[in-house]
Amino acid sequence: GQQLNQSPQSMFIQEGEDVSMNCTSSSIFNTWLWYKQEPGEGPVLLIALYKAGELTSNGRLTAQFGITRKDSFLNISASIPSDVGIYFCAGQLPPGSARQLTFGSGTQLTVLP
Amino acid sequence: EAGVTQFPSHSVIEKGQTVTLRCDPISGHDNLYWYRRVMGKEIKFLLHFVKESKQDESGMPNNRFLAERTGGTYSTLKVQPAELEDSGVYFCASSQVDRGGEQYFGPGTRLTVT
């Protein structure tokens, strides 16, 4: 099946720094999504991307849908302590294919004060 | 608008026992998905309902897992008999028909099989 390679696996950053993480795939996805999961909670949808090349922001978060449709990145600017959590990328195949999401393995983000 | 809810939040059972997990999707969401995250690995798809019909159950590990969605509202996932490798966090997600990519997740059920 499809597989997403997400990196880095973990990050330790100082409060106020910018963060970047990315996902790559051997398959073409029609939709890329970024989720954040905090302890004891389910993944929360941060950003959904639907078009190749699309760049979308949500507050301090910015994500892009790669031109090849096989990759995406997420940037967090001016990190704060509440940004701590696991960030997952997820992709959905084009219409006509299975509708489930394929997830990356996650990036564990720690923000140091 | 209420989000996706799951019950129970935690379940600890012995190998060989039966457990039933419940998911209530967001009202009006016809798509309902079950996923599982095992041992800190990636979240993996189990199955997909559209209303009461199973659209795709290709991710179900084996026939010890049975999912139902009677009436197209809430769904249950039963594991019988449970094995040690079934331990993990089971997530339910729902989405609108025309926004299938935007799936909204419940808090999960943490299942521990001892």
Boltz contact constraints between the chains, C-beta under 6 A:
constraints:
  - contact:
      token1: [A, 31]
      token2: [B, 101]
      max_distance: 6.0
  - contact:
      token1: [A, 41]
      token2: [B, 107]
      max_distance: 6.0
  - contact:
      token1: [A, 42]
      token2: [B, 91]
      max_distance: 6.0
  - contact:
      token1: [A, 42]
      token2: [B, 105]
      max_distance: 6.0
  - contact:
      token1: [A, 42]
      token2: [B, 106]
      max_distance: 6.0
  - contact:
      token1: [A, 42]
      token2: [B, 107]
      max_distance: 6.0
  - contact:
      token1: [A, 42]
      token2: [B, 108]
      max_distance: 6.0
  - contact:
      token1: [A, 43]
      token2: [B, 105]
      max_distance: 6.0
  - contact:
      token1: [A, 48]
      token2: [B, 102]
      max_distance: 6.0
  - contact:
      token1: [A, 92]
      token2: [B, 101]
      max_distance: 6.0
  - contact:
      token1: [A, 98]
      token2: [B, 56]
      max_distance: 6.0
  - contact:
      token1: [A, 99]
      token2: [B, 48]
      max_distance: 6.0
  - contact:
      token1: [A, 99]
      token2: [B, 100]
      max_distance: 6.0
  - contact:
      token1: [A, 100]
      token2: [B, 45]
      max_distance: 6.0
  - contact:
      token1: [A, 100]
      token2: [B, 48]
      max_distance: 6.0
  - contact:
      token1: [A, 103]
      token2: [B, 42]
      max_distance: 6.0
  - contact:
      token1: [A, 103]
      token2: [B, 43]
      max_distance: 6.0
  - contact:
      token1: [A, 105]
      token2: [B, 42]
      max_distance: 6.0
